[in-house]
Each structure stands twice: as C-alpha cells, then as structure tokens.
Amino acid sequence: MPAELSALVGRILDLVAHGCTVTVASVPNEVSTTTAAKLLGISRPTLMKLIGEGRLPAHKVRSHTRLLSSDVFAYKDQQLAERRRAFSELRDIEDELGIEF
C-alpha cells in the first residue's frame, strides 16, 4: 500500500476510534462559483472578488464561471498556511512581550 494511502487509512481509523464520523466524497474537476465558495467557506461575492483580483484562477464555460477544484483546494491550503504563519508570529510576539494566557 502506498505511504500516502496508508497514512490516510491510519487517520481515518484514528478518527473512528475517537468516535468521529468520517465522510468520503468526490469533487468534480471543475466546480461552479457557488460550490467553490462553499468549499472555501466564503460568500460567492467574495469569491468573485478574488477571481476579479486574479488571486484565484477561473475560466468561462459559455456564460458561467468555473474553477478547477485543484485550484480551489490549493487556495484553501495557501490560506491555511498563511493563517498558521500569522498565528505563529503572534505567539512569538506574545513570548517576546512576556504575555501569558
């Protein structure tokens, strides 16, 4: 079994062992703006702004805007990494100032 699949199965078993519900779903290669917004947890107007600013690639299929699901997930991963980095910087500042919670 490939290492990536083994890690995934291990994670699923761990979640189930802790009483979590695990759902497996597929996402098509192209998604609508409504679906992309839901995947990112943002409003559709915010998504359209990101597309307009060139921060998220999209293309037209006739009159409809479509996004590659891989681009949507890459953007989501990028945003998560940026949040983690910002949080880490905030913790470093707290440590420098001696702030404890």
LINGIMO-V66204 format. One record per residue. PSI is psi in whole degrees, -180 to 180 (none if undefined). OMEGA is omega in whole degrees, -180 to 180 (999 if undefined). BURIAL is + if it has 24 or more other ideal C-beta (glycine too) atoms within 12 Angstrom, else -. Layout:
psi=PSI omega=OMEGA burial=BURIAL
psi=PSI omega=OMEGA burial=BURIAL
//
This chain:
psi=133 omega=179 burial=-
psi=150 omega=-177 burial=-
psi=-40 omega=-179 burial=-
psi=-42 omega=179 burial=-
psi=-40 omega=178 burial=-
psi=-42 omega=178 burial=-
psi=-41 omega=179 burial=-
psi=-47 omega=179 burial=-
psi=-41 omega=178 burial=-
psi=-42 omega=179 burial=-
psi=-43 omega=179 burial=-
psi=-46 omega=180 burial=-
psi=-39 omega=178 burial=-
psi=-45 omega=179 burial=-
psi=-46 omega=180 burial=-
psi=-40 omega=179 burial=-
psi=-27 omega=179 burial=-
psi=14 omega=175 burial=-
psi=10 omega=180 burial=-
psi=156 omega=174 burial=-
psi=133 omega=180 burial=-
psi=129 omega=179 burial=-
psi=134 omega=177 burial=-
psi=128 omega=-179 burial=-
psi=159 omega=176 burial=-
psi=153 omega=178 burial=-
psi=131 omega=179 burial=-
psi=163 omega=-180 burial=-
psi=-35 omega=178 burial=-
psi=140 omega=179 burial=-
psi=157 omega=177 burial=+
psi=168 omega=178 burial=-
psi=-35 omega=179 burial=+
psi=-46 omega=179 burial=-
psi=-44 omega=179 burial=-
psi=-43 omega=179 burial=+
psi=-42 omega=178 burial=+
psi=-42 omega=179 burial=-
psi=-35 omega=-179 burial=+
psi=-12 omega=-179 burial=+
psi=33 omega=179 burial=-
psi=169 omega=178 burial=-
psi=159 omega=177 burial=-
psi=-43 omega=177 burial=-
psi=-37 omega=177 burial=-
psi=-40 omega=177 burial=-
psi=-45 omega=-180 burial=+
psi=-34 omega=177 burial=-
psi=-44 omega=178 burial=-
psi=-40 omega=178 burial=+
psi=-46 omega=-180 burial=+
psi=-34 omega=179 burial=-
psi=-6 omega=-180 burial=-
psi=13 omega=-179 burial=-
psi=-16 omega=179 burial=-
psi=117 omega=-178 burial=+
psi=145 omega=178 burial=-
psi=166 omega=177 burial=+
psi=164 omega=-179 burial=-
psi=138 omega=169 burial=-
psi=101 omega=-169 burial=-
psi=-117 omega=-178 burial=-
psi=3 omega=-175 burial=-
psi=140 omega=176 burial=-
psi=131 omega=180 burial=+
psi=152 omega=178 burial=+
psi=148 omega=174 burial=+
psi=133 omega=-179 burial=+
psi=-33 omega=178 burial=+
psi=-37 omega=177 burial=-
psi=-39 omega=180 burial=+
psi=-47 omega=-180 burial=+
psi=-35 omega=177 burial=-
psi=-41 omega=177 burial=-
psi=-43 omega=179 burial=+
psi=-44 omega=178 burial=+
psi=-40 omega=179 burial=-
psi=-44 omega=179 burial=-
psi=-40 omega=178 burial=-
psi=-43 omega=179 burial=-
psi=-40 omega=178 burial=-
psi=-40 omega=178 burial=-
psi=-42 omega=179 burial=-
psi=-42 omega=179 burial=-
psi=-46 omega=180 burial=-
psi=-41 omega=179 burial=-
psi=-41 omega=179 burial=-
psi=-41 omega=177 burial=-
psi=-40 omega=178 burial=-
psi=-42 omega=177 burial=-
psi=-38 omega=178 burial=-
psi=-41 omega=178 burial=-
psi=-44 omega=178 burial=-
psi=-42 omega=179 burial=-
psi=-43 omega=179 burial=-
psi=-38 omega=-179 burial=-
psi=-7 omega=-180 burial=-
psi=25 omega=180 burial=-
psi=129 omega=178 burial=-
psi=145 omega=177 burial=-
psi=none omega=999 burial=-
//
